[in-house]
Amino acid sequence: MTPNKLTAAIVCAVALSACQQGGQKNAPAETRIDPGNVVAFINGTPISKKAVEILAADLAQRRGATKVPEDKIIEELIKREVLRQDAVALHLDQQTDNAARIDNAMRMVLSQIAAESYSESTPITDADIQASYDQQILANKQTEYKASHILVETEKQARDLIKKLEKGDKFADLAKKHSKDPGSKNSGGDLGWFNPQQMVAPFSAAVTAMANGEFSHEPVQTQFGWHVIQREDARDQAPPPLEAVKDQLRSMLKAQRLQQHIADLMAKAKIERTQAPAESKPAEAAPAPQEPPQ
C-alpha cells in the first residue's frame, strides 16, 4: 500500500467512525478484533498487527534494503491515530470541504479494493496470454528495411548526385564524398536494418515505395536536409519471443478486462448527471517524436 493509499485509508476510518458511532468522540474504529492481534490501544481504539504489516511493507517497497524498526512503525501509527481522534473531536470531519475530501478518499480506496478483488477473481491465464500474442504480435508482422542515404544541404546538390548515379557512379563512393551524415558517411551511407517507425515520415515513405536495389530519382526532403536514398533489401521483422513480452501482455489484458468490467457496471448503474460537463476545445495531438536517419 502506497503512502497515499494508507493516508486515504486513515481518512476513511475517520469518516466511518463518525458515521457509525453517531459522532461519539474517541469511539473504537475497529470492532471484533482479537486482542492478541493488537499492538496498542489509543483511547480504546486498537491498532492491529495487520496495520503495522501494511505500513512496514509499504516502507520496505519505498526504501528497498533499509528496514524500519517495528517500534518506529507502531509509533507512527499511534501519532496518526491520535490526530485522527483529534480531528473527530473537533468535528473537522463534518466541515463541508473536509467531508468532501474524506468522501473522495473513501471512494478512491474502496474503488481500488474493488478493482483488485475483480482482478484476483478473474486471473489472466497462460492461454489468454498466448491468444493475445498470436493476435497482437504474430498476426501483425512488420517489415523492416535495409537502406543507404546521402544527406546534403540543398535540393540542387541532391539532384546533381542523382544524375551521377544515373550515369553509373557508385552510391557508396558518392556518400563517402558528399554526405553530411557523420553516422553513415564513412560506411557509404549504410543505415543498416530499421523499421519505418524509426525514421521520419518522408524518409520512410520513400523507402517503402521503392523496390530492392532502387535509388530515389527524386530528392527526399526532411527537417535534416535533402536525401538521396537507396533501398537495398526488405524482410519480415522477427517478432519478440513470447517470454520477452509475457508480462507486458498480462498487464495489458488485465487493464482491458478491468475497463470492460467498469463499463459493464456503468451500463447497469442509474447515473443521473445534474451538471453538464463544460465544453472544451479538443487538445491538439502532439507529433510523435521521430529519429533522424543515422
HELIX and SHEET records of a PDB file:
HELIX    1   1 PRO A    3  GLN A   20  1                                  18    
HELIX    2   2 PRO A   35  ASN A   37  5                                   3    
HELIX    3   3 LYS A   49  ARG A   63  1                                  15    
HELIX    4   4 GLU A   70  ALA A   89  1                                  20    
HELIX    5   5 LEU A   92  GLN A   94  5                                   3    
HELIX    6   6 THR A   96  SER A  121  1                                  26    
HELIX    7   7 ASP A  126  TYR A  133  1                                   8    
HELIX    8   8 ASP A  134  LEU A  138  3                                   5    
HELIX    9   9 GLU A  155  GLU A  166  1                                  12    
HELIX   10  10 PHE A  171  HIS A  178  1                                   8    
HELIX   11  11 LYS A  185  SER A  187  5                                   3    
HELIX   12  12 PRO A  196  GLN A  198  5                                   3    
HELIX   13  13 ALA A  201  ALA A  209  1                                   9    
HELIX   14  14 LEU A  242  LYS A  268  1                                  27    
SHEET    1   A 2 VAL A  38  ILE A  42  0                                        
SHEET    2   A 2 THR A  45  SER A  48 -1                                        
SHEET    1   B 4 ASP A 190  PHE A 194  0                                        
SHEET    2   B 4 THR A 143  VAL A 152 -1                                        
SHEET    3   B 4 GLY A 225  ASP A 236 -1                                        
SHEET    4   B 4 VAL A 220  THR A 222 -1                                        
END                                                                             
